Amino acid sequence: MTTVSKALQQFVAEENFYRAIRNNPTLDANNLSWDDVLDLIDKVDSDLSPENLTCDGEIPYAKVRSRAIYLNAILKELNEISDAYQVDFELNAEIDQELANNN
């Protein structure tokens, strides 16, 4: 896996804090599995919901905007990682099919 942005590293560190509290395994931002990426995409989607993003209207607009920019950048990077996995899956499927056809 390639090196990820500081923003994604920070997001994973925040997620690891809560995972540790729940005694769940922590993530390595530079070595995310397919399932890790999908879980993080779901988490970012949840964080981008209006209620979560605005803390039910309790935080100032500037903070909401800053957080939205941060989360959207993370979501974009996670989607790029997800796309790379998808290409690998498709390539492996093509190779498997070719091998099966040659047998």
N, C-alpha and C positions, 0 to 999 in steps of 0.2 A: 504494500500500500504506500502511496506517496505521502509526503509530509502535508499536513493540513494547516489551515490558517490559525492564527492566534485566537480569533473569535470562536472557531469550532473547538479549539483546545480549552478555552475558557468555559464554553457551554458544557462540554463533557466533564470538566472539573466540577461544575455546579451540579450536574446530574449525578456524578460519583459521590458527592457529599450526601445527597439524599439516598442513594443506593446503599451507602455504608450504614446509615442510620437504620435502614430496613434489613440490614445484613444480606444484601444482594451483591452479587459479584460486580466489581467496578469495570469500567471500560478503558481501553487504551485508545486514545484519539487517533493515533497513527497506525492502528491495526484493528479497524472496525470490521466485524463480520457483516454479512448481508443482513442478518437478523438485527444486529446492533443498529445498522443504518436505518432500517425500517422502523425500529422502536424510536430512534431519535427524531425521525421525520414526523411520527405521530405526536411526539412530545412537543416539537416546534409548532405543529398545526394547532395543538391544544393551547399553547402559550400565545398564539396569534388570534385566538378567539377574542371578540370584543370585551367580554367580561374579564378574561384573564389579562389581556393586554393593558386595559385601563384600570385594573384592580377595582372593578365595579365603579369606575368614575372617581376614584380617590386620589389619583396622581395627576400632576399637571400635564398639559398637552405636550410640552417640550420633552418630558420624560417618556410619554407614550410614543412620540415620533422617533425618539432615539432608540427605544426598545424595539419598535417595529423594524427600523432599518437594520439593527443588529440581528434580529431573528430572521428577517428575510434573506440576509446575506448567508446565514447559517443554512437556511432551507435550500438556497440555491446550491451551496457547496455539497450538501447531503444528496441532493438530486443528481448532481454531477457524479458523485461516487456511486450512487445507485445505478445510473446509466452505464457506468463502466462495468459494474457487476453484470448488468443485463447483457452487454456485449459479450462478456466472457461466457455467460450461460448459453447464449445463442451459438457462439463459436464452438463450444464444447458439444452442444447438441448436433451441430453440423458434422463435426469430426466423428462423433459416435454413430451417426447415420451413415457416413461414408464407410466407416469400419464395418458396420453391419452389412452394408451392401456388398462389400468385398469378400465377405465370408460365405 
